[in-house]
Amino acid sequence: MYRSHNCGELNISHINEEVTLSGWVQKSRNKGFIVWIDLRDRYGITQLVFDEERTSLKILEQAQQLGREFVIQIHGTVIERAAKNPNMITGEIEILVSQLTILNKANIPPFTIEDETDGGEELRMKYRYLDIRRNPVKDNLIFRHKVTQEVRNYLTKEGFIEVETPYLIKSTPEGARDFVVPSRMNEGQFYALPQSPQTFKQLLMVGGLDKYFQIVKCFRDEDLRADRQPEFTQIDCEMSFIEQEDILDAFEGLTRHLLKKINGAEVEKFPRILYDDAIRLYGNDKPDIRFGMQFGELNHVSQHKEFNVFNSAELVVGIAVPNGNSFSRKDIDKLIKWLKRPQIGAQGMVYVRCNEDGTFKSSVDKFYAHDDFSKWAEITGAKKGDLICVLSGISAKVRTQLSALRMEIAEHLGLRKPNEFAPLWVLDFPLLEWDEDAQRYHAMHHPFTSPKPGQLELLKTNPSSVKANAYDLVLNGNEIGGGSIRIHDKETQAIMFDYLGFTPEEAKAQFGFLMDAFQYGAPPHGGLAFGLDRLVAILGGQETIRDFIAFPKNNSGRDVMIDAPSSLDKEQLKELYLKLDL
């Protein structure tokens, strides 16, 4: 054994014990006649002491030569520390070293291995194995493990069976591009990596495993936003002989359990909102309901004057910022400048100050009277001391812009508290969405989602009005999970494929195996998948998933540590029957 104890374990009760420790040199303090070394491992830090009175000259000289991140083993006696450190678990003791072995020398690391490091993100990603030695990253990975274990334990107790599904499958249209893998044994043919285990978990339901789960890697070759990874982890679940309500109850239970067990937070209510209402009131389908600022539509009280900006707009909509009248003109100008950034794309913003004396002061005073602003305040829910922010233009764009502004202001006001949890179910998504480029409909979730009962016929006359038996679970403004009741009969699935533009031949080629399976007694079934990375981040009081992944990719989908993706040599290409046309 390289150690009898770890570096976070020893305390005053171990005085006079002989111990062996191993770890990394965190830092050293050399006074010439005495040397202190902080020894670190995963569990904590223990101070080592070497002095000329009690330590052999040879070992003292060795200790003086130790550099940062050297890997060492020591043997010594636990003694009481003269200058105790109450901020350390081991702060009452130190080890008087009698034996020192250098297990491995180390170069000076490119950044400090401290909680507050001097390394930038790209540099830390390149040397991620060093970054993991830092407490914030290490603790995040341990936290992820804790959450994952709680998920497994809970679902197992609820009767779910963990089943692994294949990674090498066939390409299927699920909303994003597939990562493809050439097959050496099948010339000119390719596997695809799964965007989700969707069809396999449905086949497990046909197989009679009525409660399935899997903590599984998924892969999507899509353009990456700041906080999206090409490979991510899902808590994937499916159930048979259930209705939507059964699934909502089951996963409210899981979420409530995690919040209680991990965060000590009691959450009883899981409010529900229809998709259409979420868009109307918050401008997006994953609203943060920890604070108010619901949208108020102002067309009918703002388009009767000579203000052409509003008169020509498809939508005029505003929010009331609580105590926003305290914003200076400089603060408001900053918000307007923020809105005009290309990422947001707003043309400008109209504002109204709601003064404590009941009067109003606005950037459009010359067009509107006190009574007009009173109506604006009533519709947006503005009170004395608030600030009304109003945007206008094309409905879809304006809602997105105002939603972004709402979140920016909430962040500025400290309303997005990481220790406050507000879950929300969003229900009744549209079944289909129109793709302007392709001039056809796509499934909003995936092709296997069932329409709401009684709405199948509407596909013939008004496809955009058909609602899906689909639901998302939102937590603090982030979608953490989503799912649907599935189609479970061949005829309805064939109709869906038809409306999605598949010919019968294409449907059979891509999904014939599923259609065939439905002919052998498929039960009613549905499911849900949680995004584990995002769930862990939110439970950890953050929103950046990269901090909770051991070896993440950057915004370009590259692993800068191992330099992937990379080119293949000619022999590999030949073996896989591939030619590059670059």
C-alpha positions in Angstrom: 0.0 0.0 0.0 1.2 3.4 -0.9 -0.8 5.0 1.9 -2.3 4.1 5.2 -4.6 7.2 5.3 -5.7 9.8 2.8 -4.8 13.5 3.1 -8.2 14.6 4.4 -8.6 12.0 7.1 -6.2 12.7 9.9 -7.1 14.8 13.0 -6.2 15.3 16.7 -7.3 11.8 17.6 -4.5 10.4 15.5 -1.7 12.1 17.5 1.5 9.9 17.8 0.3 7.4 15.1 2.7 6.3 12.5 1.2 6.9 9.0 2.0 6.7 5.4 0.6 9.3 2.9 0.9 9.7 -0.8 -0.1 12.6 -3.0 0.9 15.8 -4.9 2.9 18.7 -3.6 0.5 21.6 -3.4 3.1 24.1 -2.2 6.2 24.3 0.0 7.6 26.9 2.4 11.3 26.7 2.9 12.8 28.6 5.9 16.2 26.8 5.5 16.2 25.1 8.9 12.5 24.0 8.5 10.4 23.1 5.5 6.6 22.8 5.4 5.0 20.9 2.5 1.2 20.8 1.8 0.4 17.4 0.5 -2.8 17.0 -1.6 -4.9 14.2 -2.8 -8.6 13.9 -3.8 -9.7 14.0 -0.1 -7.9 17.0 1.2 -4.5 18.6 2.2 -2.2 17.6 5.1 0.8 19.6 6.2 4.1 17.9 6.4 7.0 19.2 8.4 10.8 18.7 8.0 13.2 20.3 10.4 17.0 20.0 11.1 16.5 19.0 14.7 14.1 16.0 14.1 14.7 15.2 10.4 17.8 13.6 8.9 19.8 16.0 6.7 19.3 13.8 3.7 15.5 13.9 3.9 15.6 17.7 4.7 17.6 18.3 1.5 15.2 16.1 -0.4 12.3 18.1 0.9 14.0 21.4 -0.1 14.2 20.2 -3.8 10.5 19.2 -4.1 8.6 21.2 -6.7 4.9 21.8 -7.3 2.9 18.7 -8.3 5.7 16.3 -7.5 4.1 12.9 -6.6 5.6 11.7 -3.3 5.1 9.2 -0.6 6.0 9.9 3.0 6.1 8.0 6.3 6.0 9.8 9.6 4.3 10.6 12.9 1.2 12.6 13.5 2.0 15.5 15.8 0.0 18.5 17.1 0.3 21.6 15.0 1.6 24.6 16.8 -0.2 27.1 14.5 -3.6 25.5 14.0 -5.7 26.3 10.9 -9.4 26.1 11.6 -10.2 26.3 7.9 -8.7 22.9 7.2 -10.1 19.5 8.2 -6.6 18.5 9.0 -5.7 21.9 10.5 -5.0 20.7 14.0 -2.2 18.3 13.0 0.9 17.9 10.8 3.1 15.0 9.9 6.7 14.9 11.2 8.3 13.1 8.2 10.8 10.3 8.8 10.8 8.8 5.2 10.4 10.5 1.9 10.1 8.8 -1.6 9.7 10.8 -4.8 7.3 8.7 -6.9 7.3 11.0 -9.9 8.8 14.4 -10.7 6.7 17.0 -12.4 7.2 20.0 -14.7 5.9 23.3 -13.5 2.2 23.2 -14.4 1.0 25.8 -17.0 -1.5 27.2 -14.5 -1.8 27.2 -10.7 -3.6 24.2 -9.2 -5.8 26.4 -6.9 -9.5 27.0 -6.5 -8.9 30.4 -8.1 -6.5 29.6 -10.9 -4.7 31.9 -13.3 -5.5 29.6 -16.3 -7.9 30.6 -19.0 -10.6 28.2 -20.1 -8.9 27.0 -23.3 -5.6 26.4 -21.5 -7.4 24.5 -18.8 -9.2 22.4 -21.4 -5.9 21.5 -23.0 -4.5 20.3 -19.7 -7.8 19.0 -18.3 -6.1 16.3 -16.3 -4.5 19.1 -14.3 -7.7 21.1 -14.1 -9.4 18.0 -12.5 -6.9 18.3 -9.6 -8.5 21.6 -8.7 -11.3 21.4 -6.1 -14.0 23.1 -8.1 -13.7 20.6 -11.0 -13.1 17.6 -8.8 -16.1 18.5 -6.6 -18.3 19.0 -9.7 -17.4 15.5 -10.9 -18.1 14.0 -7.5 -21.4 15.9 -7.4 -22.3 14.4 -10.8 -21.6 10.9 -9.5 -23.8 11.6 -6.5 -26.7 12.7 -8.6 -26.3 9.8 -11.0 -26.3 7.3 -8.1 -29.5 8.9 -6.7 -31.2 8.6 -10.1 -30.2 4.9 -10.4 -31.3 4.1 -6.8 -34.7 5.9 -7.2 -35.6 4.4 -10.5 -34.6 0.9 -9.4 -36.8 1.2 -6.3 -39.7 2.3 -8.6 -39.3 -0.9 -10.6 -37.4 0.4 -13.6 -34.9 -1.9 -15.3 -31.6 -0.5 -16.7 -31.0 -1.9 -20.2 -28.2 -0.9 -22.5 -29.0 -0.2 -26.2 -26.5 -0.2 -29.1 -24.3 2.8 -30.1 -23.8 1.5 -33.7 -27.2 1.9 -35.3 -28.6 3.2 -38.6 -29.1 6.8 -39.5 -32.5 8.2 -38.6 -34.0 11.7 -38.9 -34.4 12.9 -35.3 -33.9 16.6 -35.8 -30.1 16.9 -36.0 -27.3 15.5 -38.2 -26.0 12.1 -37.3 -22.4 11.3 -36.6 -21.6 8.5 -39.0 -19.1 5.6 -38.7 -17.9 3.7 -41.8 -18.1 0.0 -41.7 -15.0 -1.9 -42.8 -16.8 -5.2 -43.1 -19.7 -3.7 -45.1 -18.2 -1.8 -48.0 -19.7 1.6 -48.7 -22.0 1.4 -45.7 -22.2 3.3 -42.5 -23.4 3.1 -39.0 -24.7 6.2 -37.2 -24.2 7.1 -33.5 -27.6 7.5 -31.8 -29.1 10.9 -31.2 -31.1 9.1 -28.6 -32.1 5.4 -28.0 -35.7 6.3 -29.2 -36.6 3.4 -31.4 -34.8 0.8 -29.2 -36.6 1.8 -26.1 -39.9 1.6 -28.0 -38.9 -1.9 -29.1 -38.1 -2.8 -25.4 -41.8 -1.8 -24.7 -42.9 -4.2 -27.5 -40.6 -6.7 -25.8 -42.6 -6.4 -22.6 -40.1 -4.6 -20.4 -42.7 -2.1 -19.1 -40.3 0.2 -17.2 -36.9 0.9 -18.8 -34.2 3.4 -18.0 -30.7 4.0 -19.2 -28.0 6.6 -18.4 -26.7 6.9 -21.9 -24.5 8.9 -24.2 -26.2 10.6 -27.2 -24.6 12.2 -30.2 -25.7 15.1 -32.4 -23.6 16.7 -35.1 -25.1 20.2 -34.8 -23.7 23.7 -34.6 -22.7 24.3 -31.0 -24.0 27.1 -28.8 -22.0 28.2 -25.9 -23.3 25.5 -23.7 -24.0 22.6 -25.9 -21.8 19.5 -26.5 -21.7 17.1 -29.5 -22.0 14.2 -27.1 -24.1 14.4 -24.0 -25.7 12.2 -21.4 -29.4 11.4 -21.0 -31.4 9.8 -18.3 -33.6 7.9 -20.8 -36.9 6.3 -19.6 -39.9 4.6 -21.1 -43.0 3.1 -19.6 -45.9 0.9 -21.0 -49.6 0.9 -20.2 -49.5 4.5 -19.0 -51.0 7.8 -19.9 -49.4 11.2 -19.9 -50.4 11.9 -16.3 -48.6 8.7 -15.1 -45.4 9.9 -16.7 -45.7 13.4 -15.2 -46.3 11.9 -11.8 -43.4 9.5 -12.0 -40.8 12.1 -13.0 -42.1 14.7 -10.7 -41.3 12.1 -8.0 -37.8 11.7 -9.3 -37.2 15.5 -9.6 -38.6 16.1 -6.1 -36.4 13.3 -4.7 -33.3 14.8 -6.2 -34.0 18.3 -5.1 -34.6 17.0 -1.5 -31.7 14.6 -1.4 -29.1 16.7 -3.2 -30.1 20.2 -2.3 -32.3 19.9 0.8 -35.1 21.7 -1.1 -38.7 20.9 -0.6 -40.7 21.4 -3.8 -44.3 20.4 -3.7 -45.9 22.2 -6.6 -45.0 21.5 -10.2 -47.1 24.0 -12.1 -48.3 23.3 -15.6 -48.6 25.7 -18.6 -49.6 25.1 -22.1 -47.0 25.7 -24.8 -49.1 28.5 -26.4 -49.4 30.3 -23.1 -45.7 30.0 -22.4 -44.9 31.6 -25.7 -47.5 34.4 -25.1 -46.5 35.2 -21.5 -42.8 34.5 -21.6 -41.7 34.5 -25.2 -40.2 31.0 -25.0 -41.1 27.4 -24.2 -38.8 27.1 -21.1 -39.7 30.1 -18.9 -38.0 30.8 -15.6 -40.9 31.3 -13.2 -38.7 32.2 -10.1 -39.8 35.8 -10.9 -42.7 37.6 -12.7 -42.3 40.1 -15.5 -45.0 38.3 -17.7 -45.5 39.8 -21.1 -48.4 42.2 -21.7 -49.6 42.7 -25.3 -50.2 46.4 -26.0 -51.4 46.5 -29.6 -54.9 47.7 -28.8 -53.7 50.4 -26.4 -50.7 51.7 -28.4 -51.7 51.7 -32.1 -54.2 54.5 -32.0 -51.7 57.5 -32.0 -49.2 58.9 -34.5 -46.3 56.7 -33.4 -45.6 54.8 -36.6 -43.1 52.4 -35.0 -46.0 50.8 -33.1 -48.6 51.3 -35.7 -46.7 49.3 -38.3 -45.8 46.5 -35.9 -47.3 43.1 -35.9 -46.9 42.9 -32.1 -46.3 45.6 -29.4 -45.5 43.9 -26.1 -44.0 44.9 -22.8 -42.8 43.8 -19.3 -42.9 45.6 -16.0 -39.5 45.6 -14.3 -40.0 45.6 -10.5 -38.4 48.7 -8.9 -37.0 49.5 -12.4 -37.7 53.2 -12.0 -34.4 53.2 -10.0 -32.5 52.5 -13.3 -30.6 55.6 -14.4 -30.7 56.8 -17.9 -27.3 55.3 -18.4 -28.6 51.9 -17.2 -31.5 52.1 -19.7 -29.1 53.1 -22.5 -27.0 50.1 -21.7 -30.1 47.8 -22.0 -31.0 49.4 -25.3 -27.4 48.9 -26.6 -27.5 45.3 -25.4 -30.8 44.7 -27.3 -29.3 46.1 -30.5 -26.4 43.6 -30.5 -26.6 41.3 -33.5 -27.3 38.3 -31.3 -30.6 39.9 -30.2 -31.3 42.2 -33.2 -33.8 44.6 -31.7 -34.2 48.0 -33.3 -34.7 49.8 -30.0 -36.8 50.0 -26.9 -39.6 52.3 -25.6 -39.7 52.7 -21.8 -42.1 54.2 -19.3 -41.1 55.2 -15.8 -43.9 54.6 -13.2 -43.3 57.4 -10.7 -44.1 57.1 -7.0 -46.6 60.0 -7.3 -48.7 58.1 -9.9 -47.3 60.0 -12.9 -45.5 58.6 -15.9 -42.3 59.6 -17.7 -41.6 58.0 -21.0 -39.3 58.1 -24.1 -42.5 58.6 -26.2 -44.2 61.3 -24.0 -45.1 63.4 -27.1 -47.2 60.6 -28.6 -49.1 59.3 -25.5 -51.0 60.7 -22.6 -51.3 59.7 -18.9 -54.3 57.6 -19.6 -52.5 55.6 -22.3 -49.6 54.8 -19.9 -52.1 53.8 -17.2 -53.5 51.2 -19.6 -50.0 50.0 -20.4 -49.3 49.7 -16.6 -52.5 47.8 -16.1 -51.8 45.3 -18.8 -48.2 44.7 -17.8 -48.9 44.7 -14.1 -46.7 47.6 -13.5 -46.8 49.3 -10.1 -45.4 52.6 -8.7 -41.6 52.5 -8.9 -41.5 50.0 -11.8 -40.2 50.5 -15.3 -42.2 49.3 -18.4 -40.0 48.1 -21.2 -41.7 47.8 -24.6 -40.6 46.2 -27.9 -42.3 46.0 -31.2 -42.0 44.3 -34.6 -42.7 40.8 -36.1 -44.3 38.7 -33.4 -41.9 35.7 -33.3 -38.8 37.9 -33.3 -40.1 40.4 -30.7 -41.1 37.6 -28.3 -37.6 36.1 -28.5 -36.0 39.6 -28.0 -38.2 40.5 -25.0 -37.6 37.0 -23.5 -33.9 37.6 -23.7 -34.3 41.1 -22.2 -36.4 39.6 -19.3 -33.7 37.2 -18.5 -30.9 39.8 -18.7 -32.8 42.2 -16.4 -33.5 39.3 -13.9 -29.8 38.4 -13.9 -29.0 42.1 -13.3 -31.5 42.3 -10.4 -30.4 39.1 -8.8 -33.7 37.4 -9.3 -32.2 34.2 -10.7 -31.2 32.7 -7.3 -29.3 29.4 -7.8 -30.6 28.0 -4.4 -34.2 28.6 -5.4 -35.9 25.9 -7.6 -39.0 26.4 -9.7 -40.0 23.4 -11.8 -42.6 23.8 -14.5 -44.3 21.4 -16.9 -44.9 22.8 -20.4 -47.6 20.8 -22.2 -49.4 20.5 -25.6 -46.6 21.3 -27.9 -47.4 21.6 -31.6 -47.0 18.2 -33.3 -45.4 19.7 -36.4 -43.4 22.8 -37.3 -43.0 24.3 -40.8 -39.5 24.3 -42.3 -39.4 27.4 -44.6 -36.2 26.2 -46.4 -37.5 22.7 -47.2 -41.1 23.9 -47.6 -42.5 21.1 -45.6 -43.4 20.1 -42.0 -41.0 18.5 -39.5 -41.9 16.7 -36.3 -41.3 19.2 -33.5 -40.2 16.4 -31.2 -39.7 13.3 -33.4 -41.8 11.3 -35.8 -43.0 8.8 -33.1 -44.9 11.3 -31.0 -48.6 10.8 -30.8 -51.1 13.6 -31.6 -53.5 14.6 -28.8 -56.5 12.3 -28.8 -59.1 13.3 -31.5 -56.7 15.5 -33.4 -55.3 13.1 -36.0 -58.0 14.1 -38.6 -56.9 17.7 -38.3 -53.6 16.7 -40.1 -55.6 16.7 -43.4 -57.0 20.3 -43.0 -54.9 22.3 -40.5 -51.6 20.5 -39.7 -50.1 23.5 -37.8 -53.0 23.4 -35.3 -52.5 19.8 -34.2 -51.1 19.4 -30.7 -48.8 16.7 -29.6 -49.1 14.5 -26.6 -45.7 15.9 -25.6 -44.3 17.6 -22.5 -41.2 19.2 -21.3 -40.0 19.6 -17.7 -38.4 23.0 -17.1 -36.3 24.0 -14.1 -35.2 27.5 -13.5 -35.5 28.5 -17.1 -33.8 25.4 -18.5 -35.3 22.5 -20.2 -34.1 19.5 -18.2 -36.3 16.9 -19.8 -38.9 16.2 -22.4 -40.9 13.4 -23.8 -44.2 12.2 -25.2 -46.8 9.5 -25.5 -45.7 7.5 -28.5 -47.7 6.2 -31.5 -48.1 2.4 -30.9 -49.9 1.2 -34.0 -48.6 0.8 -37.6 -51.5 2.7 -39.3 -51.2 5.9 -37.3 -47.4 5.8 -37.7 -47.7 5.4 -41.4 -50.0 8.5 -41.5 -47.4 10.4 -39.6 -44.6 9.5 -41.9 -46.8 10.5 -44.9 -47.4 14.0 -43.4 -43.7 14.4 -42.7 -43.0 13.8 -46.4 -41.8 10.2 -46.3 -42.8 8.0 -49.2 -43.9 4.5 -48.1 -40.7 3.1 -49.5 -38.6 5.6 -47.5 -40.5 4.9 -44.3 -40.1 1.2 -44.8 -36.3 1.6 -45.5 -35.7 3.7 -42.4 -38.3 2.4 -39.9 -39.5 -0.8 -41.3 -38.2 -2.7 -38.3 -40.4 -0.5 -35.9 -43.5 -0.8 -38.1 -43.1 -4.5 -38.3 -42.7 -4.7 -34.5 -46.0 -2.8 -34.0 -47.8 -5.7 -35.8 -46.9 -8.0 -32.9 -48.8 -6.4 -30.2 -47.2 -3.0 -29.1 -48.6 -1.7 -25.8 -49.5 1.9 -25.3 -46.3 3.6 -24.2 -44.5 6.8 -23.6 -41.4 8.2 -22.0 -39.2 11.0 -21.1 -35.5 11.8 -21.2 -33.7 14.1 -18.8 -30.5 15.9 -19.9 -28.2 14.7 -17.1 -25.4 17.3 -17.8 -27.9 20.2 -17.5 -29.8 18.7 -14.6 -26.5 18.2 -12.6 -25.4 21.8 -13.4 -28.6 23.3 -12.2 -28.7 21.2 -9.0 -25.1 22.3 -8.5 -26.2 26.0 -8.7 -24.7 26.6 -12.1 -25.9 26.6 -15.8 -22.6 25.7 -17.5 -22.7 22.0 -18.3 -19.0 21.9 -19.3 -18.0 22.3 -15.7 -19.7 19.0 -14.9 -18.2 17.0 -17.7 -14.8 15.3 -17.2 -13.4 15.9 -20.7 -15.6 18.4 -22.5 -15.3 19.7 -26.1 -14.9 23.4 -26.9 -17.4 25.5 -28.9 -16.1 24.1 -32.1 -16.7 20.6 -31.0 -12.9 19.9 -30.6 -11.2 18.1 -27.8 -8.1 20.4 -27.6 -6.5 18.0 -25.1 -6.2 15.0 -27.5 -6.6 17.2 -30.6 -9.7 15.5 -32.0 -11.2 15.2 -34.5 -8.1 14.4 -36.6 -7.3 13.1 -40.1 -7.0 9.5 -41.0 -3.9 8.2 -42.9 -4.3 6.8 -46.4 -4.2 3.2 -45.3 -7.1 3.7 -42.9 -9.1 5.4 -45.6 -8.4 2.7 -48.1 -9.4 0.0 -45.5 -12.7 1.8 -45.0 -13.3 2.3 -48.8 -13.2 6.1 -48.3 -12.0 8.9 -50.6 -11.7 12.5 -49.6 -12.9 15.2 -51.9 -11.7 18.4 -50.2 
